[in-house]
Amino acid sequence: MERIHSVLSVSISEFKQNPRKVMEEAHRQPVVVLNHNRPVFYTVSPELMAEIAELYDDRQLSKLVQSRLKSVERSVKVNLDDM
């Protein structure tokens, strides 16, 4: 059994008939498209994809900051008003 990472699902046949309708009825929620009751792909609205991409970028930046902080030999206290 495969794990499905969406509350909403639709058959591939139904999706092919009217993908726009499927996405409108999803109200910005992700939709899993099934073929023979198995997930084939997920589809998301452009707005949700933008949110996901931003969260991913934030996470990658956080990892970079954490790794750089670990490599700092000494810290220097600064006052932002002095900059």
mmCIF file of the N, C-alpha and C atoms, coordinates in Angstrom:
data_MODEL
# 
_entry.id   MODEL 
# 
loop_
_atom_site.group_PDB 
_atom_site.id 
_atom_site.type_symbol 
_atom_site.label_atom_id 
_atom_site.label_alt_id 
_atom_site.label_comp_id 
_atom_site.label_asym_id 
_atom_site.label_entity_id 
_atom_site.label_seq_id 
_atom_site.pdbx_PDB_ins_code 
_atom_site.Cartn_x 
_atom_site.Cartn_y 
_atom_site.Cartn_z 
_atom_site.occupancy 
_atom_site.B_iso_or_equiv 
_atom_site.pdbx_formal_charge 
_atom_site.auth_seq_id 
_atom_site.auth_comp_id 
_atom_site.auth_asym_id 
_atom_site.auth_atom_id 
_atom_site.pdbx_PDB_model_num 
ATOM 1   N N  . MET A 1 1  ? 0.835   -1.175 0.000   1.00 0.00 ? 1  MET A N  1 
ATOM 2   C CA . MET A 1 1  ? 0.000   0.000  0.000   1.00 0.00 ? 1  MET A CA 1 
ATOM 3   C C  . MET A 1 1  ? 0.882   1.241  0.000   1.00 0.00 ? 1  MET A C  1 
ATOM 4   N N  . GLU A 1 2  ? 0.530   2.177  -0.860  1.00 0.00 ? 2  GLU A N  1 
ATOM 5   C CA . GLU A 1 2  ? 1.294   3.419  -0.953  1.00 0.00 ? 2  GLU A CA 1 
ATOM 6   C C  . GLU A 1 2  ? 0.645   4.502  -0.113  1.00 0.00 ? 2  GLU A C  1 
ATOM 7   N N  . ARG A 1 3  ? 1.477   5.328  0.487   1.00 0.00 ? 3  ARG A N  1 
ATOM 8   C CA . ARG A 1 3  ? 0.981   6.448  1.284   1.00 0.00 ? 3  ARG A CA 1 
ATOM 9   C C  . ARG A 1 3  ? 0.568   7.573  0.341   1.00 0.00 ? 3  ARG A C  1 
ATOM 10  N N  . ILE A 1 4  ? -0.590  8.140  0.615   1.00 0.00 ? 4  ILE A N  1 
ATOM 11  C CA . ILE A 1 4  ? -1.085  9.267  -0.173  1.00 0.00 ? 4  ILE A CA 1 
ATOM 12  C C  . ILE A 1 4  ? -0.971  10.520 0.686   1.00 0.00 ? 4  ILE A C  1 
ATOM 13  N N  . HIS A 1 5  ? -0.323  11.542 0.132   1.00 0.00 ? 5  HIS A N  1 
ATOM 14  C CA . HIS A 1 5  ? -0.055  12.774 0.873   1.00 0.00 ? 5  HIS A CA 1 
ATOM 15  C C  . HIS A 1 5  ? -1.020  13.885 0.476   1.00 0.00 ? 5  HIS A C  1 
ATOM 16  N N  . SER A 1 6  ? -2.295  13.561 0.420   1.00 0.00 ? 6  SER A N  1 
ATOM 17  C CA . SER A 1 6  ? -3.312  14.542 0.073   1.00 0.00 ? 6  SER A CA 1 
ATOM 18  C C  . SER A 1 6  ? -4.666  14.066 0.578   1.00 0.00 ? 6  SER A C  1 
ATOM 19  N N  . VAL A 1 7  ? -5.484  15.008 0.952   1.00 0.00 ? 7  VAL A N  1 
ATOM 20  C CA . VAL A 1 7  ? -6.840  14.676 1.390   1.00 0.00 ? 7  VAL A CA 1 
ATOM 21  C C  . VAL A 1 7  ? -7.736  14.471 0.167   1.00 0.00 ? 7  VAL A C  1 
ATOM 22  N N  . LEU A 1 8  ? -7.408  15.157 -0.910  1.00 0.00 ? 8  LEU A N  1 
ATOM 23  C CA . LEU A 1 8  ? -8.234  15.108 -2.115  1.00 0.00 ? 8  LEU A CA 1 
ATOM 24  C C  . LEU A 1 8  ? -7.602  14.210 -3.174  1.00 0.00 ? 8  LEU A C  1 
ATOM 25  N N  . SER A 1 9  ? -8.454  13.420 -3.828  1.00 0.00 ? 9  SER A N  1 
ATOM 26  C CA . SER A 1 9  ? -7.958  12.554 -4.896  1.00 0.00 ? 9  SER A CA 1 
ATOM 27  C C  . SER A 1 9  ? -8.949  12.556 -6.057  1.00 0.00 ? 9  SER A C  1 
ATOM 28  N N  . VAL A 1 10 ? -8.429  12.224 -7.228  1.00 0.00 ? 10 VAL A N  1 
ATOM 29  C CA . VAL A 1 10 ? -9.243  12.173 -8.435  1.00 0.00 ? 10 VAL A CA 1 
ATOM 30  C C  . VAL A 1 10 ? -8.626  11.129 -9.362  1.00 0.00 ? 10 VAL A C  1 
ATOM 31  N N  . SER A 1 11 ? -9.462  10.478 -10.154 1.00 0.00 ? 11 SER A N  1 
ATOM 32  C CA . SER A 1 11 ? -8.937  9.511  -11.122 1.00 0.00 ? 11 SER A CA 1 
ATOM 33  C C  . SER A 1 11 ? -8.279  10.268 -12.272 1.00 0.00 ? 11 SER A C  1 
ATOM 34  N N  . ILE A 1 12 ? -7.354  9.607  -12.928 1.00 0.00 ? 12 ILE A N  1 
ATOM 35  C CA . ILE A 1 12 ? -6.663  10.251 -14.039 1.00 0.00 ? 12 ILE A CA 1 
ATOM 36  C C  . ILE A 1 12 ? -7.640  10.556 -15.173 1.00 0.00 ? 12 ILE A C  1 
ATOM 37  N N  . SER A 1 13 ? -8.636  9.705  -15.354 1.00 0.00 ? 13 SER A N  1 
ATOM 38  C CA . SER A 1 13 ? -9.643  9.943  -16.401 1.00 0.00 ? 13 SER A CA 1 
ATOM 39  C C  . SER A 1 13 ? -10.426 11.216 -16.115 1.00 0.00 ? 13 SER A C  1 
ATOM 40  N N  . GLU A 1 14 ? -10.859 11.371 -14.864 1.00 0.00 ? 14 GLU A N  1 
ATOM 41  C CA . GLU A 1 14 ? -11.598 12.568 -14.478 1.00 0.00 ? 14 GLU A CA 1 
ATOM 42  C C  . GLU A 1 14 ? -10.720 13.810 -14.601 1.00 0.00 ? 14 GLU A C  1 
ATOM 43  N N  . PHE A 1 15 ? -9.462  13.682 -14.223 1.00 0.00 ? 15 PHE A N  1 
ATOM 44  C CA . PHE A 1 15 ? -8.547  14.818 -14.317 1.00 0.00 ? 15 PHE A CA 1 
ATOM 45  C C  . PHE A 1 15 ? -8.352  15.235 -15.772 1.00 0.00 ? 15 PHE A C  1 
ATOM 46  N N  . LYS A 1 16 ? -8.181  14.263 -16.664 1.00 0.00 ? 16 LYS A N  1 
ATOM 47  C CA . LYS A 1 16 ? -7.967  14.567 -18.077 1.00 0.00 ? 16 LYS A CA 1 
ATOM 48  C C  . LYS A 1 16 ? -9.194  15.239 -18.701 1.00 0.00 ? 16 LYS A C  1 
ATOM 49  N N  . GLN A 1 17 ? -10.386 14.883 -18.240 1.00 0.00 ? 17 GLN A N  1 
ATOM 50  C CA . GLN A 1 17 ? -11.609 15.470 -18.796 1.00 0.00 ? 17 GLN A CA 1 
ATOM 51  C C  . GLN A 1 17 ? -11.698 16.958 -18.516 1.00 0.00 ? 17 GLN A C  1 
ATOM 52  N N  . ASN A 1 18 ? -11.331 17.374 -17.294 1.00 0.00 ? 18 ASN A N  1 
ATOM 53  C CA . ASN A 1 18 ? -11.449 18.783 -16.960 1.00 0.00 ? 18 ASN A CA 1 
ATOM 54  C C  . ASN A 1 18 ? -10.510 19.152 -15.807 1.00 0.00 ? 18 ASN A C  1 
ATOM 55  N N  . PRO A 1 19 ? -9.223  19.318 -16.106 1.00 0.00 ? 19 PRO A N  1 
ATOM 56  C CA . PRO A 1 19 ? -8.264  19.629 -15.041 1.00 0.00 ? 19 PRO A CA 1 
ATOM 57  C C  . PRO A 1 19 ? -8.564  20.946 -14.328 1.00 0.00 ? 19 PRO A C  1 
ATOM 58  N N  . ARG A 1 20 ? -9.062  21.922 -15.062 1.00 0.00 ? 20 ARG A N  1 
ATOM 59  C CA . ARG A 1 20 ? -9.375  23.219 -14.449 1.00 0.00 ? 20 ARG A CA 1 
ATOM 60  C C  . ARG A 1 20 ? -10.460 23.074 -13.384 1.00 0.00 ? 20 ARG A C  1 
ATOM 61  N N  . LYS A 1 21 ? -11.491 22.286 -13.676 1.00 0.00 ? 21 LYS A N  1 
ATOM 62  C CA . LYS A 1 21 ? -12.579 22.066 -12.724 1.00 0.00 ? 21 LYS A CA 1 
ATOM 63  C C  . LYS A 1 21 ? -12.050 21.385 -11.460 1.00 0.00 ? 21 LYS A C  1 
ATOM 64  N N  . VAL A 1 22 ? -11.189 20.397 -11.635 1.00 0.00 ? 22 VAL A N  1 
ATOM 65  C CA . VAL A 1 22 ? -10.609 19.687 -10.494 1.00 0.00 ? 22 VAL A CA 1 
ATOM 66  C C  . VAL A 1 22 ? -9.880  20.674 -9.592  1.00 0.00 ? 22 VAL A C  1 
ATOM 67  N N  . MET A 1 23 ? -9.065  21.539 -10.190 1.00 0.00 ? 23 MET A N  1 
ATOM 68  C CA . MET A 1 23 ? -8.296  22.495 -9.397  1.00 0.00 ? 23 MET A CA 1 
ATOM 69  C C  . MET A 1 23 ? -9.194  23.546 -8.742  1.00 0.00 ? 23 MET A C  1 
ATOM 70  N N  . GLU A 1 24 ? -10.230 23.969 -9.417  1.00 0.00 ? 24 GLU A N  1 
ATOM 71  C CA . GLU A 1 24 ? -11.157 24.937 -8.812  1.00 0.00 ? 24 GLU A CA 1 
ATOM 72  C C  . GLU A 1 24 ? -11.872 24.328 -7.608  1.00 0.00 ? 24 GLU A C  1 
ATOM 73  N N  . GLU A 1 25 ? -12.287 23.068 -7.727  1.00 0.00 ? 25 GLU A N  1 
ATOM 74  C CA . GLU A 1 25 ? -12.985 22.396 -6.631  1.00 0.00 ? 25 GLU A CA 1 
ATOM 75  C C  . GLU A 1 25 ? -12.055 22.083 -5.460  1.00 0.00 ? 25 GLU A C  1 
ATOM 76  N N  . ALA A 1 26 ? -10.755 22.061 -5.714  1.00 0.00 ? 26 ALA A N  1 
ATOM 77  C CA . ALA A 1 26 ? -9.778  21.753 -4.663  1.00 0.00 ? 26 ALA A CA 1 
ATOM 78  C C  . ALA A 1 26 ? -9.553  22.948 -3.737  1.00 0.00 ? 26 ALA A C  1 
ATOM 79  N N  . HIS A 1 27 ? -9.911  24.148 -4.187  1.00 0.00 ? 27 HIS A N  1 
ATOM 80  C CA . HIS A 1 27 ? -9.751  25.358 -3.366  1.00 0.00 ? 27 HIS A CA 1 
ATOM 81  C C  . HIS A 1 27 ? -8.336  25.483 -2.803  1.00 0.00 ? 27 HIS A C  1 
ATOM 82  N N  . ARG A 1 28 ? -7.340  25.446 -3.699  1.00 0.00 ? 28 ARG A N  1 
ATOM 83  C CA . ARG A 1 28 ? -5.923  25.641 -3.370  1.00 0.00 ? 28 ARG A CA 1 
ATOM 84  C C  . ARG A 1 28 ? -5.305  24.493 -2.575  1.00 0.00 ? 28 ARG A C  1 
ATOM 85  N N  . GLN A 1 29 ? -5.988  23.379 -2.430  1.00 0.00 ? 29 GLN A N  1 
ATOM 86  C CA . GLN A 1 29 ? -5.439  22.210 -1.738  1.00 0.00 ? 29 GLN A CA 1 
ATOM 87  C C  . GLN A 1 29 ? -4.763  21.299 -2.764  1.00 0.00 ? 29 GLN A C  1 
ATOM 88  N N  . PRO A 1 30 ? -3.735  20.559 -2.365  1.00 0.00 ? 30 PRO A N  1 
ATOM 89  C CA . PRO A 1 30 ? -3.113  19.615 -3.303  1.00 0.00 ? 30 PRO A CA 1 
ATOM 90  C C  . PRO A 1 30 ? -4.070  18.475 -3.643  1.00 0.00 ? 30 PRO A C  1 
ATOM 91  N N  . VAL A 1 31 ? -3.938  17.951 -4.838  1.00 0.00 ? 31 VAL A N  1 
ATOM 92  C CA . VAL A 1 31 ? -4.788  16.853 -5.300  1.00 0.00 ? 31 VAL A CA 1 
ATOM 93  C C  . VAL A 1 31 ? -3.885  15.731 -5.816  1.00 0.00 ? 31 VAL A C  1 
ATOM 94  N N  . VAL A 1 32 ? -4.149  14.513 -5.372  1.00 0.00 ? 32 VAL A N  1 
ATOM 95  C CA . VAL A 1 32 ? -3.421  13.371 -5.906  1.00 0.00 ? 32 VAL A CA 1 
ATOM 96  C C  . VAL A 1 32 ? -4.242  12.794 -7.061  1.00 0.00 ? 32 VAL A C  1 
ATOM 97  N N  . VAL A 1 33 ? -3.565  12.509 -8.163  1.00 0.00 ? 33 VAL A N  1 
ATOM 98  C CA . VAL A 1 33 ? -4.220  11.915 -9.329  1.00 0.00 ? 33 VAL A CA 1 
ATOM 99  C C  . VAL A 1 33 ? -3.870  10.431 -9.321  1.00 0.00 ? 33 VAL A C  1 
ATOM 100 N N  . LEU A 1 34 ? -4.925  9.623  -9.387  1.00 0.00 ? 34 LEU A N  1 
ATOM 101 C CA . LEU A 1 34 ? -4.769  8.173  -9.260  1.00 0.00 ? 34 LEU A CA 1 
ATOM 102 C C  . LEU A 1 34 ? -4.993  7.465  -10.594 1.00 0.00 ? 34 LEU A C  1 
ATOM 103 N N  . ASN A 1 35 ? -4.223  6.409  -10.806 1.00 0.00 ? 35 ASN A N  1 
ATOM 104 C CA . ASN A 1 35 ? -4.427  5.519  -11.936 1.00 0.00 ? 35 ASN A CA 1 
ATOM 105 C C  . ASN A 1 35 ? -4.505  4.111  -11.362 1.00 0.00 ? 35 ASN A C  1 
ATOM 106 N N  . HIS A 1 36 ? -5.637  3.462  -11.524 1.00 0.00 ? 36 HIS A N  1 
ATOM 107 C CA . HIS A 1 36 ? -5.880  2.151  -10.922 1.00 0.00 ? 36 HIS A CA 1 
ATOM 108 C C  . HIS A 1 36 ? -5.667  2.206  -9.406  1.00 0.00 ? 36 HIS A C  1 
ATOM 109 N N  . ASN A 1 37 ? -6.190  3.260  -8.808  1.00 0.00 ? 37 ASN A N  1 
ATOM 110 C CA . ASN A 1 37 ? -6.133  3.488  -7.354  1.00 0.00 ? 37 ASN A CA 1 
ATOM 111 C C  . ASN A 1 37 ? -4.712  3.619  -6.799  1.00 0.00 ? 37 ASN A C  1 
ATOM 112 N N  . ARG A 1 38 ? -3.774  3.995  -7.646  1.00 0.00 ? 38 ARG A N  1 
ATOM 113 C CA . ARG A 1 38 ? -2.398  4.229  -7.201  1.00 0.00 ? 38 ARG A CA 1 
ATOM 114 C C  . ARG A 1 38 ? -2.002  5.648  -7.589  1.00 0.00 ? 38 ARG A C  1 
ATOM 115 N N  . PRO A 1 39 ? -1.295  6.343  -6.712  1.00 0.00 ? 39 PRO A N  1 
ATOM 116 C CA . PRO A 1 39 ? -0.894  7.711  -7.034  1.00 0.00 ? 39 PRO A CA 1 
ATOM 117 C C  . PRO A 1 39 ? 0.033   7.759  -8.243  1.00 0.00 ? 39 PRO A C  1 
ATOM 118 N N  . VAL A 1 40 ? -0.281  8.652  -9.168  1.00 0.00 ? 40 VAL A N  1 
ATOM 119 C CA . VAL A 1 40 ? 0.542   8.853  -10.353 1.00 0.00 ? 40 VAL A CA 1 
ATOM 120 C C  . VAL A 1 40 ? 1.298   10.177 -10.227 1.00 0.00 ? 40 VAL A C  1 
ATOM 121 N N  . PHE A 1 41 ? 0.582   11.213 -9.796  1.00 0.00 ? 41 PHE A N  1 
ATOM 122 C CA . PHE A 1 41 ? 1.211   12.501 -9.564  1.00 0.00 ? 41 PHE A CA 1 
ATOM 123 C C  . PHE A 1 41 ? 0.306   13.362 -8.691  1.00 0.00 ? 41 PHE A C  1 
ATOM 124 N N  . TYR A 1 42 ? 0.884   14.449 -8.203  1.00 0.00 ? 42 TYR A N  1 
ATOM 125 C CA . TYR A 1 42 ? 0.154   15.431 -7.415  1.00 0.00 ? 42 TYR A CA 1 
ATOM 126 C C  . TYR A 1 42 ? 0.094   16.712 -8.223  1.00 0.00 ? 42 TYR A C  1 
ATOM 127 N N  . THR A 1 43 ? -0.976  17.446 -8.038  1.00 0.00 ? 43 THR A N  1 
ATOM 128 C CA . THR A 1 43 ? -1.102  18.738 -8.698  1.00 0.00 ? 43 THR A CA 1 
ATOM 129 C C  . THR A 1 43 ? -1.487  19.781 -7.653  1.00 0.00 ? 43 THR A C  1 
ATOM 130 N N  . VAL A 1 44 ? -0.900  20.955 -7.793  1.00 0.00 ? 44 VAL A N  1 
ATOM 131 C CA . VAL A 1 44 ? -1.160  22.046 -6.858  1.00 0.00 ? 44 VAL A CA 1 
ATOM 132 C C  . VAL A 1 44 ? -1.398  23.327 -7.647  1.00 0.00 ? 44 VAL A C  1 
ATOM 133 N N  . SER A 1 45 ? -2.067  24.281 -7.008  1.00 0.00 ? 45 SER A N  1 
ATOM 134 C CA . SER A 1 45 ? -2.308  25.568 -7.647  1.00 0.00 ? 45 SER A CA 1 
ATOM 135 C C  . SER A 1 45 ? -0.994  26.339 -7.747  1.00 0.00 ? 45 SER A C  1 
ATOM 136 N N  . PRO A 1 46 ? -0.911  27.291 -8.662  1.00 0.00 ? 46 PRO A N  1 
ATOM 137 C CA . PRO A 1 46 ? 0.307   28.111 -8.752  1.00 0.00 ? 46 PRO A CA 1 
ATOM 138 C C  . PRO A 1 46 ? 0.603   28.859 -7.443  1.00 0.00 ? 46 PRO A C  1 
ATOM 139 N N  . GLU A 1 47 ? -0.441  29.295 -6.747  1.00 0.00 ? 47 GLU A N  1 
ATOM 140 C CA . GLU A 1 47 ? -0.245  30.002 -5.482  1.00 0.00 ? 47 GLU A CA 1 
ATOM 141 C C  . GLU A 1 47 ? 0.365   29.089 -4.424  1.00 0.00 ? 47 GLU A C  1 
ATOM 142 N N  . LEU A 1 48 ? -0.144  27.867 -4.331  1.00 0.00 ? 48 LEU A N  1 
ATOM 143 C CA . LEU A 1 48 ? 0.390   26.920 -3.353  1.00 0.00 ? 48 LEU A CA 1 
ATOM 144 C C  . LEU A 1 48 ? 1.823   26.530 -3.727  1.00 0.00 ? 48 LEU A C  1 
ATOM 145 N N  . MET A 1 49 ? 2.092   26.370 -5.012  1.00 0.00 ? 49 MET A N  1 
ATOM 146 C CA . MET A 1 49 ? 3.448   26.041 -5.433  1.00 0.00 ? 49 MET A CA 1 
ATOM 147 C C  . MET A 1 49 ? 4.409   27.150 -5.053  1.00 0.00 ? 49 MET A C  1 
ATOM 148 N N  . ALA A 1 50 ? 3.995   28.401 -5.189  1.00 0.00 ? 50 ALA A N  1 
ATOM 149 C CA . ALA A 1 50 ? 4.838   29.541 -4.801  1.00 0.00 ? 50 ALA A CA 1 
ATOM 150 C C  . ALA A 1 50 ? 5.121   29.504 -3.297  1.00 0.00 ? 50 ALA A C  1 
ATOM 151 N N  . GLU A 1 51 ? 4.102   29.182 -2.496  1.00 0.00 ? 51 GLU A N  1 
ATOM 152 C CA . GLU A 1 51 ? 4.288   29.074 -1.045  1.00 0.00 ? 51 GLU A CA 1 
ATOM 153 C C  . GLU A 1 51 ? 5.264   27.947 -0.699  1.00 0.00 ? 51 GLU A C  1 
ATOM 154 N N  . ILE A 1 52 ? 5.104   26.813 -1.363  1.00 0.00 ? 52 ILE A N  1 
ATOM 155 C CA . ILE A 1 52 ? 5.991   25.669 -1.123  1.00 0.00 ? 52 ILE A CA 1 
ATOM 156 C C  . ILE A 1 52 ? 7.429   26.033 -1.496  1.00 0.00 ? 52 ILE A C  1 
ATOM 157 N N  . ALA A 1 53 ? 7.595   26.689 -2.643  1.00 0.00 ? 53 ALA A N  1 
ATOM 158 C CA . ALA A 1 53 ? 8.940   27.074 -3.086  1.00 0.00 ? 53 ALA A CA 1 
ATOM 159 C C  . ALA A 1 53 ? 9.581   28.049 -2.098  1.00 0.00 ? 53 ALA A C  1 
ATOM 160 N N  . GLU A 1 54 ? 8.790   28.978 -1.579  1.00 0.00 ? 54 GLU A N  1 
ATOM 161 C CA . GLU A 1 54 ? 9.324   29.931 -0.608  1.00 0.00 ? 54 GLU A CA 1 
ATOM 162 C C  . GLU A 1 54 ? 9.730   29.235 0.689   1.00 0.00 ? 54 GLU A C  1 
ATOM 163 N N  . LEU A 1 55 ? 8.915   28.308 1.159   1.00 0.00 ? 55 LEU A N  1 
ATOM 164 C CA . LEU A 1 55 ? 9.268   27.549 2.357   1.00 0.00 ? 55 LEU A CA 1 
ATOM 165 C C  . LEU A 1 55 ? 10.533  26.732 2.139   1.00 0.00 ? 55 LEU A C  1 
ATOM 166 N N  . TYR A 1 56 ? 10.655  26.147 0.966   1.00 0.00 ? 56 TYR A N  1 
ATOM 167 C CA . TYR A 1 56 ? 11.857  25.372 0.643   1.00 0.00 ? 56 TYR A CA 1 
ATOM 168 C C  . TYR A 1 56 ? 13.092  26.279 0.640   1.00 0.00 ? 56 TYR A C  1 
ATOM 169 N N  . ASP A 1 57 ? 12.972  27.430 0.001   1.00 0.00 ? 57 ASP A N  1 
ATOM 170 C CA . ASP A 1 57 ? 14.098  28.369 -0.029  1.00 0.00 ? 57 ASP A CA 1 
ATOM 171 C C  . ASP A 1 57 ? 14.491  28.802 1.378   1.00 0.00 ? 57 ASP A C  1 
ATOM 172 N N  . ASP A 1 58 ? 13.495  29.091 2.217   1.00 0.00 ? 58 ASP A N  1 
ATOM 173 C CA . ASP A 1 58 ? 13.772  29.473 3.603   1.00 0.00 ? 58 ASP A CA 1 
ATOM 174 C C  . ASP A 1 58 ? 14.507  28.364 4.347   1.00 0.00 ? 58 ASP A C  1 
ATOM 175 N N  . ARG A 1 59 ? 14.075  27.150 4.123   1.00 0.00 ? 59 ARG A N  1 
ATOM 176 C CA . ARG A 1 59 ? 14.715  26.014 4.802   1.00 0.00 ? 59 ARG A CA 1 
ATOM 177 C C  . ARG A 1 59 ? 16.162  25.840 4.351   1.00 0.00 ? 59 ARG A C  1 
ATOM 178 N N  . GLN A 1 60 ? 16.390  25.969 3.044   1.00 0.00 ? 60 GLN A N  1 
ATOM 179 C CA . GLN A 1 60 ? 17.753  25.851 2.525   1.00 0.00 ? 60 GLN A CA 1 
ATOM 180 C C  . GLN A 1 60 ? 18.638  26.967 3.084   1.00 0.00 ? 60 GLN A C  1 
ATOM 181 N N  . LEU A 1 61 ? 18.105  28.181 3.151   1.00 0.00 ? 61 LEU A N  1 
ATOM 182 C CA . LEU A 1 61 ? 18.863  29.298 3.697   1.00 0.00 ? 61 LEU A CA 1 
ATOM 183 C C  . LEU A 1 61 ? 19.174  29.070 5.171   1.00 0.00 ? 61 LEU A C  1 
ATOM 184 N N  . SER A 1 62 ? 18.222  28.544 5.904   1.00 0.00 ? 62 SER A N  1 
ATOM 185 C CA . SER A 1 62 ? 18.428  28.254 7.320   1.00 0.00 ? 62 SER A CA 1 
ATOM 186 C C  . SER A 1 62 ? 19.551  27.238 7.513   1.00 0.00 ? 62 SER A C  1 
ATOM 187 N N  . LYS A 1 63 ? 19.570  26.198 6.673   1.00 0.00 ? 63 LYS A N  1 
ATOM 188 C CA . LYS A 1 63 ? 20.640  25.195 6.748   1.00 0.00 ? 63 LYS A CA 1 
ATOM 189 C C  . LYS A 1 63 ? 22.002  25.836 6.475   1.00 0.00 ? 63 LYS A C  1 
ATOM 190 N N  . LEU A 1 64 ? 22.052  26.721 5.494   1.00 0.00 ? 64 LEU A N  1 
ATOM 191 C CA . LEU A 1 64 ? 23.297  27.395 5.161   1.00 0.00 ? 64 LEU A CA 1 
ATOM 192 C C  . LEU A 1 64 ? 23.770  28.267 6.324   1.00 0.00 ? 64 LEU A C  1 
ATOM 193 N N  . VAL A 1 65 ? 22.858  29.018 6.918   1.00 0.00 ? 65 VAL A N  1 
ATOM 194 C CA . VAL A 1 65 ? 23.194  29.873 8.055   1.00 0.00 ? 65 VAL A CA 1 
ATOM 195 C C  . VAL A 1 65 ? 23.712  29.026 9.214   1.00 0.00 ? 65 VAL A C  1 
ATOM 196 N N  . GLN A 1 66 ? 23.017  27.930 9.524   1.00 0.00 ? 66 GLN A N  1 
ATOM 197 C CA . GLN A 1 66 ? 23.436  27.061 10.624  1.00 0.00 ? 66 GLN A CA 1 
ATOM 198 C C  . GLN A 1 66 ? 24.828  26.490 10.380  1.00 0.00 ? 66 GLN A C  1 
ATOM 199 N N  . SER A 1 67 ? 25.111  26.065 9.164   1.00 0.00 ? 67 SER A N  1 
ATOM 200 C CA . SER A 1 67 ? 26.428  25.500 8.876   1.00 0.00 ? 67 SER A CA 1 
ATOM 201 C C  . SER A 1 67 ? 27.513  26.560 8.978   1.00 0.00 ? 67 SER A C  1 
ATOM 202 N N  . ARG A 1 68 ? 27.209  27.770 8.553   1.00 0.00 ? 68 ARG A N  1 
ATOM 203 C CA . ARG A 1 68 ? 28.201  28.843 8.653   1.00 0.00 ? 68 ARG A CA 1 
ATOM 204 C C  . ARG A 1 68 ? 28.424  29.263 10.099  1.00 0.00 ? 68 ARG A C  1 
ATOM 205 N N  . LEU A 1 69 ? 27.365  29.250 10.894  1.00 0.00 ? 69 LEU A N  1 
ATOM 206 C CA . LEU A 1 69 ? 27.513  29.601 12.306  1.00 0.00 ? 69 LEU A CA 1 
ATOM 207 C C  . LEU A 1 69 ? 28.404  28.593 13.029  1.00 0.00 ? 69 LEU A C  1 
ATOM 208 N N  . LYS A 1 70 ? 28.316  27.334 12.642  1.00 0.00 ? 70 LYS A N  1 
ATOM 209 C CA . LYS A 1 70 ? 29.149  26.302 13.266  1.00 0.00 ? 70 LYS A CA 1 
ATOM 210 C C  . LYS A 1 70 ? 30.626  26.491 12.919  1.00 0.00 ? 70 LYS A C  1 
ATOM 211 N N  . SER A 1 71 ? 30.906  27.078 11.772  1.00 0.00 ? 71 SER A N  1 
ATOM 212 C CA . SER A 1 71 ? 32.292  27.231 11.351  1.00 0.00 ? 71 SER A CA 1 
ATOM 213 C C  . SER A 1 71 ? 32.938  28.530 11.835  1.00 0.00 ? 71 SER A C  1 
ATOM 214 N N  . VAL A 1 72 ? 32.177  29.390 12.461  1.00 0.00 ? 72 VAL A N  1 
ATOM 215 C CA . VAL A 1 72 ? 32.725  30.652 12.967  1.00 0.00 ? 72 VAL A CA 1 
ATOM 216 C C  . VAL A 1 72 ? 33.572  30.368 14.195  1.00 0.00 ? 72 VAL A C  1 
ATOM 217 N N  . GLU A 1 73 ? 34.819  30.834 14.152  1.00 0.00 ? 73 GLU A N  1 
ATOM 218 C CA . GLU A 1 73 ? 35.729  30.593 15.271  1.00 0.00 ? 73 GLU A CA 1 
ATOM 219 C C  . GLU A 1 73 ? 35.437  31.507 16.458  1.00 0.00 ? 73 GLU A C  1 
ATOM 220 N N  . ARG A 1 74 ? 35.121  32.740 16.156  1.00 0.00 ? 74 ARG A N  1 
ATOM 221 C CA . ARG A 1 74 ? 34.795  33.654 17.249  1.00 0.00 ? 74 ARG A CA 1 
ATOM 222 C C  . ARG A 1 74 ? 33.707  34.595 16.753  1.00 0.00 ? 74 ARG A C  1 
ATOM 223 N N  . SER A 1 75 ? 32.927  35.062 17.655  1.00 0.00 ? 75 SER A N  1 
ATOM 224 C CA . SER A 1 75 ? 31.854  35.971 17.285  1.00 0.00 ? 75 SER A CA 1 
ATOM 225 C C  . SER A 1 75 ? 32.221  37.389 17.698  1.00 0.00 ? 75 SER A C  1 
ATOM 226 N N  . VAL A 1 76 ? 31.632  38.322 16.999  1.00 0.00 ? 76 VAL A N  1 
ATOM 227 C CA . VAL A 1 76 ? 31.855  39.734 17.288  1.00 0.00 ? 76 VAL A CA 1 
ATOM 228 C C  . VAL A 1 76 ? 30.490  40.362 17.492  1.00 0.00 ? 76 VAL A C  1 
ATOM 229 N N  . LYS A 1 77 ? 30.308  40.981 18.644  1.00 0.00 ? 77 LYS A N  1 
ATOM 230 C CA . LYS A 1 77 ? 29.033  41.612 18.924  1.00 0.00 ? 77 LYS A CA 1 
ATOM 231 C C  . LYS A 1 77 ? 28.980  42.949 18.205  1.00 0.00 ? 77 LYS A C  1 
ATOM 232 N N  . VAL A 1 78 ? 27.890  43.195 17.491  1.00 0.00 ? 78 VAL A N  1 
ATOM 233 C CA . VAL A 1 78 ? 27.738  44.457 16.765  1.00 0.00 ? 78 VAL A CA 1 
ATOM 234 C C  . VAL A 1 78 ? 26.406  45.080 17.118  1.00 0.00 ? 78 VAL A C  1 
ATOM 235 N N  . ASN A 1 79 ? 26.345  46.369 16.966  1.00 0.00 ? 79 ASN A N  1 
ATOM 236 C CA . ASN A 1 79 ? 25.122  47.116 17.163  1.00 0.00 ? 79 ASN A CA 1 
ATOM 237 C C  . ASN A 1 79 ? 24.612  47.518 15.792  1.00 0.00 ? 79 ASN A C  1 
ATOM 238 N N  . LEU A 1 80 ? 23.398  47.159 15.457  1.00 0.00 ? 80 LEU A N  1 
ATOM 239 C CA . LEU A 1 80 ? 22.854  47.448 14.138  1.00 0.00 ? 80 LEU A CA 1 
ATOM 240 C C  . LEU A 1 80 ? 22.775  48.944 13.865  1.00 0.00 ? 80 LEU A C  1 
ATOM 241 N N  . ASP A 1 81 ? 22.614  49.731 14.910  1.00 0.00 ? 81 ASP A N  1 
ATOM 242 C CA . ASP A 1 81 ? 22.548  51.188 14.728  1.00 0.00 ? 81 ASP A CA 1 
ATOM 243 C C  . ASP A 1 81 ? 23.886  51.753 14.274  1.00 0.00 ? 81 ASP A C  1 
ATOM 244 N N  . ASP A 1 82 ? 24.985  51.059 14.575  1.00 0.00 ? 82 ASP A N  1 
ATOM 245 C CA . ASP A 1 82 ? 26.311  51.508 14.178  1.00 0.00 ? 82 ASP A CA 1 
ATOM 246 C C  . ASP A 1 82 ? 26.625  51.185 12.736  1.00 0.00 ? 82 ASP A C  1 
ATOM 247 N N  . MET A 1 83 ? 25.827  50.378 12.110  1.00 0.00 ? 83 MET A N  1 
ATOM 248 C CA . MET A 1 83 ? 26.118  49.957 10.739  1.00 0.00 ? 83 MET A CA 1 
ATOM 249 C C  . MET A 1 83 ? 25.571  50.909 9.774   1.00 0.00 ? 83 MET A C  1 
# 
